[in-house]
């Protein structure tokens, strides 16, 4: 029965996660006038993305003329702003095969204004870039953003007059280093009137659109967006974790420029279908119109809420927030995280008290459970990295930009390999095999770690993970008997480990701590409820709380893990080990009985074999043209 609950909970969690990552149905051309319609936006995108239109090309001039006419039709009275390309932009364009001389080394922005009722108030800006890289029609990056901006303007006009001006900025030369945005915010007369910016971007060709970046001290802005997002088709995908992670990355979009000037706002993008990023395949026919609907609908509702607010949101303390299955958003202050951790400690302590009275649970057994979790996390980092290397070089070590785009096309294969790798390790933990076969496991980690460091590049994190995983594989050597006390020890040990991690992250990055705080609270609540039903975990009813928590919490974590992998999986596939650890919080009490250990271990071996096969197959499904790759 435990085995059925384990795989049933995992299966339902996976199916729910898949459902939550789906895009909304695109609205047709006859949708209500005040709504965003992907079909209407596609009319513009098909014209904009007929062919690649990098700066200086004839297509670039054609697209600019088309957009000027469309902005005129919308009553925006468009104007051009011309500025010089930076030396770095000129060099990038030349290296890519473009001709900067054809444009006289100039970037040309398009600017329009939709007047509001009170023109003395700070204005709201809708922004996207209309240039592409050489060789890509850019149907997603960023013709989708431009088409969505035009359709959003039309929908806003169909509603009641707004309180304040809407300024539309279609920037040039974004692909060359954000030059168009720098030119506008560097000296245009309208720049000081901007009170909030809504920027639209894309990296790929589809998938749910996320609100992944805000201005600084953006708590009040997020609160306004949370209310607006409830009206968007398909809800929203947004977490303060994504904002925190993006702040640590070197990436930038046009939104970077006003953000650095202290302007608030929201940044939206979708990053699914990565094979289409900067690709010749990024055509209107290949564009995911559901992604367009999701992106445009969120941008429309966010911009409309800002336009009609009595006052634009002021700066205020950052909040901690995340969407739940893409349909609702939970939000609380940073300090509330400590209260949630305190509640977790009370619930976990209550479960431990009940388990100790009923089963003789000891601190040593809880400690072993913590070591199980630490081993899983460290071994997962090493093994996921090793399997990932079968798909090709790490992107930071790629021989050329061409290799980088090939690796992007291999990303779905990498994700499948990483997921199967983490699943294999989870089964080793659940069966206790990592302790019953310590020397074999320690030897495997000892061999893989130097290979990962040699081929993938030296990393102190990876070295530390390998040493920890090898050491923990040898201690303790003997697996404890499968008893209610050891089951409780394994479960509460994981809860204690994640609780400690949550406290550490809460201390210096509360916006990111939600990844630990919310799952560990749910797991502690399930443990407390199970201890009330039957503290020795012998009745089926006592296993229902972790099974249900595993389905709901696991689905939320899997959906979040998918977006995390799309963002950092090429360089750090081991990030999924952390997601796997959090899923184990719910599944640990569902460990299979001793009689089922052998088939579960066979399943783990099969998962690992398939993981290696899928990662290696990526080389043949998406080969690197004209670049010789040596197998690691």
C-alpha positions as CSV (number, residue, x, y, z in Angstrom):
1,X,0.0,0.0,0.0
2,X,2.9,2.4,0.8
3,X,4.3,1.7,-2.7
4,X,0.9,2.5,-4.3
5,X,0.6,5.7,-2.3
6,X,4.2,6.7,-3.2
7,X,3.8,6.3,-7.0
8,X,0.2,7.5,-7.0
9,X,1.2,10.7,-5.2
10,X,4.1,11.2,-7.6
11,X,2.0,10.5,-10.7
12,X,-0.8,12.9,-9.6
13,X,1.8,15.6,-8.7
14,X,3.4,15.3,-12.2
15,X,0.0,15.5,-13.9
16,X,-1.0,18.5,-11.9
17,X,2.3,20.2,-12.6
18,X,1.9,19.6,-16.3
19,X,-1.6,21.2,-16.2
20,X,-0.3,24.2,-14.3
21,X,2.4,24.9,-16.9
22,X,-0.1,25.0,-19.8
23,X,-0.7,28.3,-21.6
24,X,-4.3,29.7,-21.9
25,X,-6.3,29.3,-25.1
26,X,-5.6,32.1,-27.5
27,X,-8.6,34.5,-28.0
28,X,-10.0,34.8,-31.5
29,X,-10.2,38.0,-33.6
30,X,-13.8,38.6,-32.6
31,X,-13.0,38.6,-28.8
32,X,-14.5,41.5,-26.9
33,X,-12.9,44.8,-27.7
34,X,-11.6,45.4,-24.2
35,X,-9.9,42.0,-24.0
36,X,-6.5,41.0,-25.4
37,X,-6.7,38.8,-28.5
38,X,-3.8,36.8,-29.7
39,X,-5.4,36.5,-33.1
40,X,-5.5,40.3,-33.5
41,X,-1.9,40.6,-32.3
42,X,-0.8,38.0,-34.8
43,X,-1.9,40.2,-37.6
44,X,0.9,42.6,-36.7
45,X,3.4,39.9,-35.8
46,X,3.0,38.3,-39.2
47,X,4.0,41.6,-40.8
48,X,6.8,42.4,-38.4
49,X,8.4,38.9,-38.4
50,X,8.3,38.2,-42.2
51,X,12.1,38.1,-42.2
52,X,15.1,38.9,-40.0
53,X,15.3,42.7,-39.5
54,X,18.6,43.5,-37.7
55,X,19.7,47.1,-37.3
56,X,20.7,48.6,-40.7
57,X,18.9,46.1,-42.9
58,X,16.3,46.9,-45.5
59,X,13.8,44.8,-43.6
60,X,14.5,46.9,-40.5
61,X,13.5,50.0,-42.3
62,X,10.3,48.3,-43.6
63,X,9.3,47.2,-40.2
64,X,9.9,50.7,-38.8
65,X,7.7,52.2,-41.5
66,X,5.0,49.6,-40.8
67,X,5.1,50.2,-37.0
68,X,4.9,54.0,-37.6
69,X,1.8,53.5,-39.6
70,X,0.2,51.2,-37.0
71,X,1.0,53.6,-34.2
72,X,-0.6,56.4,-36.2
73,X,-3.7,54.3,-36.6
74,X,-3.9,53.9,-32.9
75,X,-3.7,57.6,-32.3
76,X,-0.2,57.6,-30.7
77,X,1.2,60.3,-33.0
78,X,4.6,58.5,-33.2
79,X,7.9,60.2,-33.4
80,X,11.4,58.9,-34.1
81,X,14.3,59.3,-31.8
82,X,17.7,58.8,-33.4
83,X,21.0,58.1,-31.5
84,X,24.4,56.7,-32.1
85,X,25.2,53.0,-31.7
86,X,27.8,52.3,-29.1
87,X,31.2,51.0,-30.3
88,X,30.5,47.7,-28.7
89,X,27.1,47.5,-30.6
90,X,28.8,48.2,-33.9
91,X,31.3,45.5,-33.3
92,X,28.7,42.9,-32.3
93,X,26.6,43.8,-35.5
94,X,29.7,43.4,-37.7
95,X,30.7,40.0,-36.1
96,X,27.1,38.7,-36.7
97,X,27.3,39.7,-40.3
98,X,25.2,42.8,-40.2
99,X,26.0,46.2,-41.8
100,X,26.0,49.1,-39.4
101,X,27.1,51.5,-42.1
102,X,23.7,51.0,-43.8
103,X,22.1,52.7,-40.8
104,X,24.8,55.2,-40.4
105,X,25.6,53.6,-37.1
106,X,22.3,54.8,-35.7
107,X,19.5,53.4,-33.6
108,X,16.0,54.7,-34.2
109,X,13.4,54.4,-31.4
110,X,9.7,54.9,-32.0
111,X,7.8,56.8,-29.4
112,X,4.0,57.5,-29.1
113,X,1.7,58.9,-26.4
114,X,-1.9,58.0,-25.6
115,X,-3.1,61.0,-23.5
116,X,-4.9,60.4,-20.2
117,X,-7.4,62.5,-18.3
118,X,-4.7,64.1,-16.0
119,X,-1.6,64.8,-18.0
120,X,0.2,66.3,-15.1
121,X,0.5,62.8,-13.4
122,X,3.5,60.5,-13.9
123,X,3.0,58.4,-17.0
124,X,3.0,54.6,-17.6
125,X,5.2,53.1,-20.3
126,X,4.7,50.0,-22.4
127,X,8.0,49.0,-23.9
128,X,9.3,46.3,-26.3
129,X,12.1,46.2,-28.9
130,X,11.5,45.8,-32.6
131,X,15.0,44.8,-33.9
132,X,16.2,41.2,-34.2
133,X,19.5,39.4,-34.4
134,X,20.9,38.6,-37.8
135,X,19.4,35.5,-39.2
136,X,16.2,35.3,-37.1
137,X,12.8,36.6,-38.0
138,X,12.3,37.1,-34.2
139,X,8.6,36.2,-34.1
140,X,9.0,35.7,-30.4
141,X,12.0,37.9,-29.6
142,X,10.6,40.5,-29.7
143,X,7.9,40.7,-32.4
144,X,5.6,39.1,-29.9
145,X,6.3,41.9,-27.4
146,X,5.7,44.6,-30.0
147,X,2.5,43.0,-31.3
148,X,1.3,42.6,-27.7
149,X,2.0,46.2,-27.0
150,X,0.0,47.4,-30.0
151,X,-2.9,45.1,-29.1
152,X,-2.8,46.2,-25.4
153,X,-3.0,49.8,-26.5
154,X,-6.1,49.0,-28.6
155,X,-7.7,47.3,-25.7
156,X,-7.0,50.1,-23.3
157,X,-8.6,52.5,-25.7
158,X,-11.7,50.3,-25.8
159,X,-12.0,50.8,-22.0
160,X,-12.9,54.0,-20.2
161,X,-10.3,56.8,-20.5
162,X,-7.3,56.3,-18.2
163,X,-6.2,58.6,-15.5
164,X,-2.7,59.2,-16.8
165,X,-0.7,59.2,-20.1
166,X,0.4,55.9,-21.6
167,X,3.8,56.2,-23.4
168,X,4.7,53.5,-25.9
169,X,8.4,53.0,-26.5
170,X,9.5,50.6,-29.3
171,X,13.2,50.5,-28.8
172,X,15.9,49.7,-31.4
173,X,19.3,47.9,-31.0
174,X,18.3,46.0,-27.9
175,X,20.0,42.9,-29.4
176,X,23.2,44.9,-29.7
177,X,23.4,45.9,-26.0
178,X,20.2,47.8,-25.0
179,X,21.3,50.9,-27.0
180,X,17.8,52.1,-27.8
181,X,16.7,52.1,-24.2
182,X,19.9,53.9,-23.2
183,X,19.3,56.5,-25.9
184,X,15.8,57.2,-24.6
185,X,16.5,57.2,-20.9
186,X,19.7,59.1,-21.6
187,X,18.1,62.3,-22.8
188,X,14.6,62.1,-24.2
189,X,12.3,64.9,-22.8
190,X,9.7,62.3,-21.8
191,X,12.0,60.2,-19.7
192,X,11.5,62.1,-16.5
193,X,7.7,61.7,-16.8
194,X,7.9,57.9,-16.6
195,X,6.5,56.6,-13.3
196,X,6.3,52.9,-14.1
197,X,7.4,50.7,-17.0
198,X,5.9,47.4,-18.3
199,X,8.4,45.7,-20.5
200,X,7.8,42.6,-22.7
201,X,10.4,40.1,-23.8
202,X,10.9,36.5,-24.9
203,X,13.7,33.9,-24.9
204,X,12.4,31.0,-26.9
205,X,9.1,30.4,-28.7
206,X,6.4,29.7,-26.2
207,X,5.4,28.5,-22.8
208,X,3.8,30.4,-19.9
209,X,4.9,34.0,-19.6
210,X,6.4,34.9,-16.2
211,X,6.6,38.2,-14.4
212,X,10.3,37.7,-13.6
213,X,11.6,41.1,-12.7
214,X,10.4,44.2,-10.8
215,X,11.9,47.6,-9.9
216,X,13.6,47.9,-6.6
217,X,11.6,48.2,-3.4
218,X,8.7,46.9,-5.3
219,X,6.3,45.6,-2.6
220,X,3.4,48.0,-3.4
221,X,3.8,47.4,-7.2
222,X,3.6,43.7,-6.6
223,X,0.5,44.1,-4.6
224,X,-1.2,46.1,-7.4
225,X,0.0,43.5,-9.9
226,X,-1.4,40.6,-7.8
227,X,-4.9,42.1,-8.0
228,X,-4.5,42.8,-11.7
229,X,-3.2,39.4,-12.6
230,X,-6.4,37.8,-11.3
231,X,-8.1,39.2,-14.5
232,X,-5.4,37.9,-16.9
233,X,-6.2,34.9,-19.1
234,X,-4.5,31.9,-17.5
235,X,-3.6,33.8,-14.4
236,X,0.1,34.5,-13.8
237,X,3.5,32.9,-13.2
238,X,5.4,35.0,-10.8
239,X,7.6,34.4,-7.7
240,X,9.9,36.6,-5.7
241,X,12.4,33.8,-6.0
242,X,12.6,34.4,-9.8
243,X,13.2,38.1,-9.2
244,X,16.0,37.4,-6.6
245,X,17.6,34.9,-9.0
246,X,17.5,37.2,-11.9
247,X,19.2,40.0,-9.8
248,X,22.2,37.6,-9.4
249,X,22.5,36.9,-13.1
250,X,24.5,39.0,-15.6
251,X,21.5,39.1,-18.0
252,X,19.8,42.3,-19.0
253,X,16.8,43.6,-21.0
254,X,15.6,47.0,-21.9
255,X,14.0,47.1,-18.4
256,X,17.5,47.2,-16.9
257,X,18.0,50.8,-18.0
258,X,15.0,52.5,-16.3
259,X,15.4,50.1,-13.3
260,X,18.9,51.4,-12.8
261,X,17.5,55.0,-12.9
262,X,15.1,54.1,-10.0
263,X,12.0,53.7,-12.1
264,X,9.6,51.0,-10.9
265,X,7.7,48.5,-13.0
266,X,7.3,44.9,-14.2
267,X,9.1,42.8,-16.7
268,X,7.4,39.9,-18.5
269,X,8.8,37.1,-20.7
270,X,8.3,33.5,-21.8
271,X,11.3,31.1,-22.1
272,X,9.7,27.9,-23.3
273,X,10.6,26.2,-26.7
274,X,14.2,27.3,-26.2
275,X,15.2,25.9,-29.7
276,X,13.6,29.0,-31.3
277,X,15.7,31.5,-29.4
278,X,17.6,33.6,-32.0
279,X,16.8,30.9,-34.5
280,X,15.7,31.0,-38.2
281,X,12.8,28.8,-37.0
282,X,11.4,31.7,-34.9
283,X,8.7,32.4,-37.5
284,X,5.1,33.5,-36.9
285,X,3.9,30.0,-38.0
286,X,6.0,28.4,-35.2
287,X,5.0,30.9,-32.5
288,X,3.0,29.5,-29.6
289,X,-0.1,31.7,-29.7
290,X,-1.1,30.6,-26.2
291,X,2.1,32.1,-24.9
292,X,1.3,35.3,-26.8
293,X,-2.1,35.4,-25.2
294,X,-0.6,34.8,-21.7
295,X,2.1,37.5,-22.2
296,X,-0.2,40.1,-23.7
297,X,-3.1,39.5,-21.3
298,X,-0.9,40.0,-18.2
299,X,0.8,43.1,-19.7
300,X,-2.6,44.6,-20.6
301,X,-4.0,44.1,-17.1
302,X,-0.8,45.3,-15.4
303,X,-0.6,48.4,-17.6
304,X,-4.3,49.1,-17.2
305,X,-4.2,48.8,-13.5
306,X,-1.2,51.3,-13.3
307,X,-3.0,53.7,-15.7
308,X,-6.1,53.8,-13.6
309,X,-4.6,53.8,-10.1
310,X,-5.3,57.0,-8.2
311,X,-1.6,57.2,-7.6
312,X,1.3,55.0,-8.9
313,X,2.7,52.6,-6.3
314,X,5.4,54.2,-4.2
315,X,8.5,52.4,-3.3
316,X,8.1,50.1,-0.3
317,X,9.6,47.0,1.3
318,X,9.9,44.0,-1.0
319,X,7.3,41.3,-0.4
320,X,7.6,37.5,-0.6
321,X,5.2,36.1,-3.2
322,X,4.5,33.2,-5.5
323,X,1.7,32.0,-7.8
324,X,-0.1,28.8,-6.8
325,X,-0.6,26.6,-9.8
326,X,-0.6,29.7,-11.9
327,X,-4.1,30.7,-10.8
328,X,-3.6,32.5,-7.5
329,X,-0.9,34.5,-5.8
330,X,0.1,34.3,-2.2
331,X,2.0,37.2,-0.7
332,X,3.3,38.3,2.7
333,X,5.9,40.5,4.2
334,X,9.5,39.3,4.5
335,X,9.2,39.3,8.3
336,X,6.2,36.9,8.1
337,X,8.6,34.2,7.0
338,X,10.0,34.0,10.5
339,X,6.5,33.5,11.9
340,X,5.9,30.7,9.4
341,X,9.1,29.0,10.4
342,X,8.1,29.3,14.0
343,X,4.8,27.6,13.2
344,X,6.8,24.9,11.4
345,X,8.9,24.3,14.5
346,X,5.8,23.9,16.7
347,X,4.1,21.5,14.3
348,X,7.3,19.5,13.8
349,X,8.0,19.4,17.5
350,X,4.5,18.2,18.2
351,X,4.9,15.4,15.7
352,X,8.2,14.4,17.2
353,X,6.7,14.4,20.7
354,X,3.9,12.1,19.6
355,X,6.2,9.8,17.6
356,X,8.7,9.5,20.5
357,X,5.9,8.5,22.9
358,X,4.5,5.9,20.5
359,X,7.6,4.5,18.8
360,X,10.6,5.4,20.9
361,X,11.9,7.9,18.3
362,X,15.5,9.0,19.1
363,X,17.6,12.0,18.3
364,X,20.0,9.7,16.5
365,X,17.3,8.5,14.1
366,X,16.4,12.1,13.3
367,X,20.0,12.8,12.7
368,X,20.3,10.0,10.3
369,X,17.3,11.4,8.4
370,X,19.1,14.7,8.2
371,X,22.2,13.0,6.8
372,X,20.0,11.2,4.2
373,X,18.8,14.6,3.0
374,X,22.3,16.1,3.0
375,X,23.6,13.1,1.0
376,X,20.7,13.3,-1.5
377,X,21.4,17.0,-2.1
378,X,25.2,16.7,-2.4
379,X,25.1,13.5,-4.5
380,X,22.4,15.0,-6.7
381,X,24.5,18.0,-7.5
382,X,27.4,15.8,-8.7
383,X,25.4,13.1,-10.5
384,X,23.1,15.6,-12.3
385,X,26.1,17.5,-13.5
386,X,27.8,14.3,-14.7
387,X,24.7,13.2,-16.6
388,X,24.3,16.7,-18.0
389,X,27.9,16.7,-19.4
390,X,26.9,13.8,-21.7
391,X,24.8,16.3,-23.6
392,X,27.7,18.6,-24.4
393,X,30.1,21.2,-22.9
394,X,28.9,23.5,-20.2
395,X,27.7,26.8,-21.9
396,X,30.3,28.8,-20.1
397,X,32.9,26.6,-21.8
398,X,31.2,26.5,-25.2
399,X,33.6,26.9,-28.1
400,X,31.3,29.4,-29.9
401,X,28.0,31.2,-29.8
402,X,26.8,28.5,-32.3
403,X,27.4,25.8,-29.7
404,X,25.4,27.8,-27.1
405,X,22.3,27.8,-29.4
406,X,22.7,24.1,-30.1
407,X,22.8,23.5,-26.3
408,X,19.6,25.5,-26.0
409,X,18.0,23.1,-28.5
410,X,19.2,20.2,-26.4
411,X,17.7,21.7,-23.2
412,X,14.5,19.5,-23.1
413,X,16.7,16.4,-23.3
414,X,18.9,17.7,-20.5
415,X,15.8,18.4,-18.3
416,X,14.5,14.8,-18.8
417,X,17.9,13.4,-18.0
418,X,18.2,15.6,-14.8
419,X,14.7,14.6,-13.6
420,X,15.4,10.9,-14.0
421,X,18.7,11.2,-12.3
422,X,17.1,12.9,-9.3
423,X,14.3,10.3,-9.2
424,X,16.9,7.5,-9.2
425,X,18.6,9.1,-6.1
426,X,15.3,9.6,-4.4
427,X,14.6,5.9,-4.7
428,X,18.0,5.1,-3.2
429,X,17.1,7.2,-0.2
430,X,13.6,5.8,0.2
431,X,14.8,2.2,0.1
432,X,17.8,2.9,2.4
433,X,20.1,1.5,-0.3
434,X,22.6,4.3,0.0
435,X,23.4,3.1,3.5
436,X,23.2,-0.7,2.7
437,X,25.7,-0.4,-0.1
438,X,28.0,2.4,1.2
439,X,31.3,1.5,-0.5
440,X,29.8,1.1,-4.0
441,X,28.0,4.5,-3.6
442,X,31.0,6.2,-2.2
443,X,33.2,4.8,-4.9
444,X,30.9,6.0,-7.7
445,X,30.8,9.5,-6.2
446,X,34.6,9.5,-5.8
447,X,35.0,8.7,-9.5
448,X,32.4,11.1,-10.8
449,X,33.5,14.1,-8.9
450,X,36.9,14.6,-10.4
451,X,35.5,13.8,-13.9
452,X,32.9,16.5,-13.4
453,X,35.5,19.0,-12.2
454,X,37.9,18.1,-15.1
455,X,35.4,18.2,-17.9
456,X,32.9,20.7,-16.6
457,X,35.3,23.1,-15.1
458,X,36.5,23.5,-11.5
459,X,33.8,24.5,-9.0
460,X,34.3,24.7,-5.2
461,X,30.6,23.9,-4.8
462,X,30.9,20.8,-6.8
463,X,34.1,19.7,-5.1
464,X,32.5,20.2,-1.7
465,X,29.4,18.3,-2.8
466,X,31.5,15.4,-4.0
467,X,33.4,15.2,-0.7
468,X,30.3,15.4,1.4
469,X,28.5,12.8,-0.6
470,X,31.4,10.3,-0.5
471,X,31.9,10.8,3.2
472,X,28.2,10.4,4.0
473,X,28.0,7.2,1.9
474,X,30.3,5.6,4.4
475,X,28.6,6.9,7.6
476,X,26.6,5.2,9.0
477,X,27.6,2.0,7.3
478,X,24.8,-0.2,8.4
479,X,21.2,0.6,7.4
480,X,18.8,0.7,10.4
481,X,15.8,-1.7,10.4
482,X,12.6,-0.5,8.8
483,X,10.6,0.4,11.8
484,X,8.0,3.1,12.6
485,X,10.7,4.9,14.6
486,X,13.2,4.9,11.7
487,X,10.4,6.1,9.3
488,X,9.6,9.0,11.6
489,X,13.4,9.7,12.0
490,X,13.8,9.8,8.2
491,X,10.8,12.1,7.8
492,X,11.5,14.5,10.7
493,X,15.2,14.5,9.8
494,X,14.4,15.9,6.3
495,X,12.0,18.4,7.9
496,X,14.7,19.5,10.3
497,X,17.3,19.9,7.5
498,X,15.0,22.0,5.3
499,X,13.9,24.0,8.3
500,X,17.6,24.9,9.1
501,X,18.2,25.8,5.4
502,X,15.0,27.9,5.5
503,X,16.2,29.8,8.5
504,X,19.6,30.5,6.9
505,X,18.0,31.8,3.6
506,X,15.4,33.7,5.5
507,X,18.2,35.6,7.3
508,X,19.9,37.1,4.2
509,X,17.4,36.6,1.3
510,X,13.8,36.3,2.5
511,X,12.5,36.8,-1.0
512,X,14.1,33.4,-1.9
513,X,13.3,31.7,1.4
514,X,9.8,30.9,0.2
515,X,11.2,27.9,-1.7
516,X,12.0,26.3,1.8
517,X,9.5,28.0,4.1
518,X,6.3,27.0,2.4
519,X,7.1,23.4,1.6
520,X,8.6,22.7,5.1
521,X,5.5,24.2,6.7
522,X,3.2,21.9,4.6
523,X,5.4,18.9,5.5
524,X,5.3,19.7,9.2
525,X,1.6,20.1,9.1
526,X,1.2,16.7,7.4
527,X,3.5,15.2,10.0
528,X,1.5,16.7,12.9
529,X,-1.8,15.4,11.4
530,X,-0.4,11.9,10.8
531,X,0.8,11.8,14.4
532,X,-2.7,12.6,15.6
533,X,-4.2,9.9,13.4
534,X,-1.8,7.1,14.3
535,X,1.6,8.0,15.8
536,X,3.1,4.7,14.8
537,X,2.1,5.2,11.1
538,X,0.6,1.7,11.0
539,X,-2.9,2.7,9.7
540,X,-3.4,3.7,6.1
541,X,-5.2,6.9,7.2
542,X,-2.0,8.2,8.8
543,X,-0.3,8.0,5.4
544,X,-3.0,10.0,3.6
545,X,-1.7,13.5,4.8
546,X,1.8,13.0,3.4
547,X,0.4,11.5,0.2
548,X,-2.0,14.5,-0.3
549,X,0.8,17.0,0.7
550,X,3.1,15.2,-1.8
551,X,0.6,15.6,-4.6
552,X,-0.1,19.3,-4.0
553,X,3.4,20.4,-2.8
554,X,5.1,18.2,-5.3
555,X,3.1,19.6,-8.1
556,X,3.9,23.2,-7.1
557,X,7.6,22.3,-6.8
558,X,7.7,20.4,-10.1
559,X,6.1,23.3,-11.9
560,X,8.6,25.7,-10.3
561,X,11.5,23.4,-11.0
562,X,10.6,23.4,-14.7
563,X,11.0,27.2,-15.0
564,X,14.2,27.0,-12.8
565,X,15.7,24.5,-15.2
566,X,14.8,26.5,-18.3
567,X,16.6,29.4,-16.7
568,X,19.8,27.8,-15.2
569,X,19.7,24.1,-16.2
570,X,22.3,24.4,-18.9
571,X,24.9,25.4,-16.4
572,X,23.5,24.1,-13.1
573,X,21.3,21.0,-13.7
574,X,21.9,20.1,-10.0
575,X,19.4,22.8,-9.1
576,X,16.8,20.1,-9.5
577,X,18.4,18.2,-6.6
578,X,17.2,20.9,-4.3
579,X,13.7,20.6,-5.8
580,X,13.9,16.9,-5.4
581,X,14.9,17.3,-1.7
582,X,11.8,19.4,-1.1
583,X,9.6,16.8,-2.8
584,X,11.1,14.1,-0.5
585,X,9.8,16.1,2.5
586,X,6.4,14.7,1.7
587,X,7.3,11.3,0.3
588,X,9.7,10.0,2.9
589,X,7.0,8.4,5.2
590,X,5.8,6.5,2.1
591,X,9.0,4.5,1.8
592,X,8.3,1.0,0.4
593,X,8.5,-2.1,2.6
594,X,11.6,-4.3,2.7
595,X,9.9,-6.8,0.4
596,X,9.6,-4.1,-2.3
597,X,13.2,-2.9,-2.1
598,X,14.6,-5.0,-5.0
599,X,12.1,-3.9,-7.6
600,X,12.4,-0.2,-6.5
601,X,16.2,-0.5,-6.8
602,X,15.8,-2.0,-10.3
603,X,13.6,1.0,-11.1
604,X,16.3,3.4,-9.8
605,X,18.9,1.7,-12.0
606,X,16.5,2.0,-15.0
607,X,16.0,5.7,-14.3
608,X,19.7,6.3,-14.2
609,X,20.3,4.3,-17.4
610,X,17.5,6.2,-19.2
611,X,18.9,9.6,-17.9
612,X,22.3,8.9,-19.4
613,X,20.8,7.7,-22.6
614,X,18.6,10.7,-23.1
615,X,21.4,13.2,-22.3
616,X,23.7,11.4,-24.7
617,X,21.0,11.2,-27.4
618,X,20.8,15.0,-27.4
619,X,24.1,15.1,-29.3
620,X,22.7,13.1,-32.1
621,X,19.2,14.6,-32.2
622,X,20.6,18.2,-32.2
623,X,24.2,17.9,-33.6
624,X,26.6,20.7,-33.6
625,X,27.2,21.9,-37.2
626,X,30.8,22.4,-38.2
627,X,32.1,22.2,-34.6
628,X,33.8,19.0,-33.5
629,X,32.7,17.9,-30.0
630,X,34.6,15.3,-28.1
631,X,32.5,13.1,-25.9
632,X,33.3,13.6,-22.2
